[in-house]
Amino acid sequence: MDKIIIRDLIARGIIGINDWEREKPQEILINIELYVDLRGAGISDNLRESVSYSTIAKRVQAHAEAAGRLTAEALANDLASICLEEPKVSRVVVRVEKPGAVRFTRSVGVEIERGREDSY
């Protein structure tokens, strides 16, 4: 299956369980792989045959900045659901990371994979 990749999208939002994490927005790093059949777009050179990664990125970023989730797991699940609202997306992999959240690490986070058949 073909993929559309959105790499290193940065959002600034409230995420975390500690009081200090709930006080001010922090950087959230988002990576997404959208599984889409791109053969039609490849032949026609027409965006209507594909998925607008710009639209998906804007929706994901806006949600991440407004959601105020406690866990990266919950935010990743939200973002996967947003991606799967696009009819051409059959499967999605979402990675949500919190840079600098744990000492001596560049980043910590979660990665989930969801498909149309998954219902939560």
C-alpha positions in Angstrom: 0.0 0.0 0.0 1.1 3.5 -0.7 1.8 6.1 2.0 1.6 9.8 2.5 4.1 10.9 5.2 3.8 13.9 7.5 7.0 14.1 9.4 7.9 16.2 12.4 4.8 18.3 12.6 5.1 20.6 15.7 2.2 21.6 17.9 2.2 23.5 21.1 -0.4 22.2 23.6 -1.2 21.0 27.0 -0.3 17.4 27.5 0.7 15.4 30.6 -0.4 14.5 34.1 1.9 16.6 36.2 0.8 20.0 37.4 3.7 21.8 35.7 2.7 20.1 32.4 -0.9 21.5 32.7 0.3 25.1 33.3 1.6 26.1 29.9 1.7 24.6 26.4 4.7 22.4 25.5 6.1 21.2 22.3 4.4 18.1 20.9 6.1 16.3 17.9 3.8 14.4 15.6 4.6 12.0 12.8 1.9 10.4 10.6 1.8 7.7 7.9 -1.4 7.7 5.9 -2.0 4.5 3.9 -3.7 5.5 0.7 -4.0 4.0 -2.8 -2.1 6.7 -4.8 -2.2 5.0 -8.2 -5.0 7.2 -9.5 -3.2 10.4 -8.4 0.1 9.1 -9.9 -1.5 8.6 -13.3 -3.8 11.6 -13.4 -1.6 14.1 -11.5 -4.9 15.3 -9.9 -5.1 16.0 -6.1 -8.7 14.9 -6.1 -7.4 11.3 -6.5 -5.2 11.7 -3.4 -5.5 13.1 0.1 -4.5 16.7 1.0 -1.7 16.3 3.5 -1.9 20.0 4.1 -5.5 19.7 5.3 -4.8 16.7 7.5 -1.7 18.4 9.0 -3.8 21.5 9.8 -6.6 19.5 11.4 -4.1 17.4 13.5 -2.2 20.4 14.6 -5.3 22.3 15.7 -6.6 19.3 17.6 -3.3 18.7 19.4 -3.1 22.3 20.4 -6.7 22.4 21.8 -7.3 18.9 23.2 -5.5 19.2 26.6 -5.1 15.5 26.9 -3.4 13.8 29.9 -1.6 11.1 27.9 0.2 10.9 24.6 -1.8 7.6 24.1 -5.1 9.4 24.1 -3.9 12.2 21.9 -2.5 9.7 19.4 -5.8 7.9 19.3 -7.6 11.2 18.7 -5.3 12.0 15.8 -5.7 8.6 14.2 -9.4 9.1 14.3 -9.1 12.4 12.6 -7.0 10.9 9.9 -9.4 8.0 9.3 -12.2 10.5 8.7 -10.7 11.0 5.3 -12.4 8.3 3.2 -9.3 7.4 1.1 -7.2 6.6 4.2 -7.4 2.9 5.0 -4.8 2.8 7.7 -2.7 5.2 9.8 0.3 5.2 12.0 0.6 8.0 14.4 3.6 8.9 16.6 3.2 11.5 19.4 6.3 12.6 21.2 7.1 15.0 24.0 10.6 16.3 23.4 12.6 16.9 26.6 9.9 15.4 28.8 12.3 12.9 30.5 15.8 13.9 31.5 18.6 12.5 29.4 16.3 11.8 26.4 15.7 13.7 23.3 12.1 12.6 23.3 9.6 10.1 24.6 6.3 9.1 23.1 4.0 6.5 21.7 3.2 5.1 18.3 -0.1 3.6 17.4 -1.5 2.0 14.2 -5.2 2.1 13.4 -7.3 1.0 10.5 -10.9 1.3 9.4 -11.7 -2.1 10.9 -10.6 -0.9 14.4 -13.5 0.5 16.4 -12.9 2.2 19.7 
